[in-house]
Amino acid sequence: MNIETVTKNNIAIGIVAENKPAIANVQAALDLVVEAKYQAGANRIAIPKEALAPEFFVLSTTLAGEILQKWVVYGVKAAIYGDFSAYTSKPLKDFMYECNLGSSFFFTATKEEAIEKLAAAPGPQC
C-alpha cells in the first residue's frame, strides 16, 4: 500500500494513497499499521473511504468494530475521509457521530479535515 507522510504540529501522519478497497479484513488493517509505522513513521493514519471494503460500512458484519478495536490496542489514531452521504443506516450514522466525539477515530469529508483532526488529537493514553 502506498503511504505518503505529512507533518502537522510536529506529528507525522500517514496518508493512504489507495482509491480501491485494500482494507478488506482485520489482517489488512494490521498490515496498514505496520506499513504506516515503518514507511511513514506514523501512528496516525488518514484513509480515503474507498480504501475500505464496503463491508466496513455495514456494522452487522462487525468488520469496523474489529478493526477499530485492533487499532486501539496498537495505539493507532485514524481518520476516514470521503463523501458518506450515500449511507443511510442510522446505526452507521450514530457510530460515525460517536467516533467523532472521541479522540482516536474520525470520519471527515476531506483529507485536509482528516489531517487537522489527527494533528489535534491527544497522544496515546497510558
N, C-alpha and C positions, 0 to 999 in steps of 0.2 A: 504494500500500500504506500502511496506517495504522501509524505507528510512534510509540509512546509513549516517553518518556525517564524513566529513573530514575537517580539518582546514588548511588553507594555507594563509600565510601573515596575520595571526590573523583574518581571515574571515571564518565563518562557511559556509560550502557548503553541501547541502543535495544531496545525490546521490540516485536516484530512482533505486531500485533493482528489476525491473519488466522486463520480456522479453516477455510479451504478451500485446496486446492492453488494457490498463487500462484507458487511457485518450481518451474517445470517444466523449466527448461533453464539453461544457463550464463549467457545474457544476462539472464534474470530475476534470477539470483543477483547479477550485477554491478549491475543496476539497484537492487537492495536495498542494496548497499553505498553507492551514491551517495545514495540517499534517507536512509539512516541517518546519513551524514556531514552532509548538508545540513539535514535535518529535525530530527535529534536531536543533532547534534554528536558522534556516537559512531562509534568503530571497533570496538566490541564489541556483539554483537547476540544477543539471546535469541529463539529461534524455536520456536513450537509445531510438533510433528511434522506436524500437519495442514496446515501451510502448505507442506509439501514434497510434490512429486508422489510417488506410490507407487514410481515407478522409482528414486528416490533410494535406497531401501532394498533394491534388487536390485543387488548390486555388479557383476554381469556387464554391466549397462548402462553402466558407467563414469561415470554422472552424478555420484555422490557424490565420486569422486576428482577429476573435472574441476572441480567447484565448489570443493572444498576447496583445490585447487591454485591457483585464481584468487584465492581469499580470502587465501592465504598471500602471494601476490605483492602484494596491496593492503594488507597489514598488518592484516587483519581477524581478530578472535577471535570465535568463535561457540559458542553452546550450544543444542543442540536438546533440547527437553524434551517429555515425554509418557510414555505407557504403551507400552513396547516389548515387552511380554510376548507379543504375538501373533507376533512374528518368531522363527522357529525356525532360521534359517540360521546354521550355525556360522561361516562366513566373516564374516557381518554381525556376529555377536556378538563375534568376535575383533577386527574393525575398531573396533567401539564401545569395547571394552576398551582397545585400543591408543591410541585417541584420548584416552580419559580419563586415560591415563598422562602425556600431554603437557601443553602449556600454551596451545594455540591452539584446540582444538575439544573440546567435551564433549557427552556425552549424559547427561541427567539426568531424574529422574522428575517434578520440579516446576519451575515458573517461579522460585520462590524459590531453589531449589538452583542453577538456571542463573545467576541473578544473583550468588549467592555465589561460584561458580566463576569467573565473568568478572571480578568485582571483585578476586579474589585472584590472578588470572593476571598474570605479569610483563608489562611493556610490550614494544613491538616490539624485536626484536634487530637490531643493526647488523652 
